[in-house]
Amino acid sequence: MDAPTDITLHQKSRVLEVVYPDGVTYRLPLEYLRVFSPSAEVRGHGGPMELVTGKKDVSVTAVEPVGNYAVQLHFDDGHNTGIYSWSALREFGADYETNWADYLARLDKAGASRDKLWH
């Protein structure tokens, strides 16, 4: 998979913009990237994917390259174990509409919220 030609973190709009050599550009909301993190913690260690809630206002504090194949995002909620490969970012972009609709349906079914719950 070709590496992106540009990755830009837009803090104010909470979007990671990823541009590929073929001209395809994805603007991926940080909340989306957080709740679909490729980390084992979110992916359920081989079981069902964890339903991550309360991440509507999550931000990224750092984007670090991982070799020549990925980036690691450091979220302000302390999560930083997901490695986002170039192919994973492309899939997240291509599948955004379906993934996001599925996520919202799972939230609704669980009676959960995108908003952070204060205890």
C-alpha positions as CSV (number, residue, x, y, z in Angstrom):
1,M,0.0,0.0,0.0
2,D,1.3,3.4,-1.0
3,A,2.1,5.8,1.9
4,P,0.1,9.0,2.0
5,T,1.7,12.0,0.5
6,D,0.4,14.2,3.3
7,I,-1.2,13.8,6.7
8,T,-2.5,16.9,8.5
9,L,-4.0,17.1,11.9
10,H,-6.6,19.8,12.1
11,Q,-7.0,20.4,15.8
12,K,-9.8,22.9,15.7
13,S,-12.1,20.7,13.5
14,R,-10.8,17.5,15.1
15,V,-10.0,15.9,11.8
16,L,-7.1,13.9,10.4
17,E,-6.7,14.7,6.7
18,V,-4.9,11.9,4.8
19,V,-3.9,12.4,1.1
20,Y,-2.8,9.4,-1.0
21,P,-0.6,9.5,-4.2
22,D,-3.6,8.7,-6.4
23,G,-5.3,11.9,-5.3
24,V,-7.8,10.3,-2.9
25,T,-8.2,12.5,0.2
26,Y,-10.0,11.5,3.4
27,R,-11.0,13.8,6.3
28,L,-11.3,11.4,9.2
29,P,-12.9,12.7,12.4
30,L,-10.8,12.0,15.5
31,E,-13.7,10.6,17.3
32,Y,-14.2,8.0,14.5
33,L,-10.5,7.1,14.6
34,R,-10.6,6.7,18.4
35,V,-13.7,4.5,18.6
36,F,-12.4,2.3,15.7
37,S,-8.8,2.2,17.0
38,P,-6.9,-0.8,15.6
39,S,-5.6,-1.5,19.2
40,A,-6.2,-4.9,20.8
41,E,-7.9,-3.0,23.6
42,V,-10.7,-1.8,21.3
43,R,-10.6,-4.7,18.9
44,G,-11.4,-7.1,21.8
45,H,-8.3,-9.3,21.7
46,G,-9.9,-11.4,19.0
47,G,-13.4,-11.2,20.4
48,P,-16.2,-8.7,19.6
49,M,-15.1,-5.1,19.1
50,E,-15.5,-3.0,22.3
51,L,-18.2,-0.3,22.2
52,V,-16.2,2.9,23.0
53,T,-18.4,5.7,24.2
54,G,-18.0,9.3,25.3
55,K,-15.4,10.3,22.7
56,K,-17.3,13.1,20.9
57,D,-14.7,15.7,21.9
58,V,-11.6,13.7,21.9
59,S,-8.4,15.3,20.4
60,V,-5.0,14.1,19.3
61,T,-2.0,15.5,21.0
62,A,0.6,13.8,18.7
63,V,0.9,11.9,15.4
64,E,4.1,9.8,15.4
65,P,5.4,7.9,12.4
66,V,5.8,4.1,12.8
67,G,8.5,2.9,10.4
68,N,7.4,3.5,6.8
69,Y,4.0,1.9,7.1
70,A,1.9,3.6,9.8
71,V,1.3,6.4,12.3
72,Q,0.5,6.2,16.0
73,L,-2.1,8.6,17.3
74,H,-1.8,9.9,20.9
75,F,-5.3,10.8,22.0
76,D,-5.9,13.3,24.9
77,D,-7.9,10.6,26.8
78,G,-4.6,8.7,27.2
79,H,-5.2,6.1,24.5
80,N,-2.1,5.6,22.3
81,T,-1.8,1.9,21.5
82,G,-3.4,1.8,18.1
83,I,-1.1,1.7,15.1
84,Y,-2.9,3.1,12.0
85,S,-1.3,1.6,8.9
86,W,-1.6,3.3,5.5
87,S,-4.0,0.6,4.4
88,A,-6.1,0.8,7.6
89,L,-6.4,4.6,7.1
90,R,-7.5,4.1,3.5
91,E,-10.1,1.5,4.7
92,F,-11.3,3.8,7.4
93,G,-11.8,6.5,4.8
94,A,-13.5,4.3,2.2
95,D,-15.8,2.7,4.8
96,Y,-16.5,5.7,6.9
97,E,-20.2,6.1,6.1
98,T,-21.0,2.4,6.8
99,N,-18.8,2.2,9.9
100,W,-20.1,5.4,11.4
101,A,-23.8,4.3,10.8
102,D,-23.1,1.0,12.4
103,Y,-21.4,2.6,15.4
104,L,-24.3,5.0,15.9
105,A,-26.7,2.1,15.8
106,R,-24.7,0.1,18.3
107,L,-24.6,3.2,20.6
108,D,-28.4,3.5,20.3
109,K,-29.0,-0.2,21.0
110,A,-26.7,0.0,24.1
111,G,-28.4,3.2,25.3
112,A,-24.9,4.8,25.3
113,S,-23.7,8.3,24.3
114,R,-21.0,9.9,22.3
115,D,-20.8,12.6,25.0
116,K,-18.5,12.2,27.9
117,L,-20.3,11.2,31.1
118,W,-19.1,12.9,34.2
119,H,-19.2,10.9,37.5
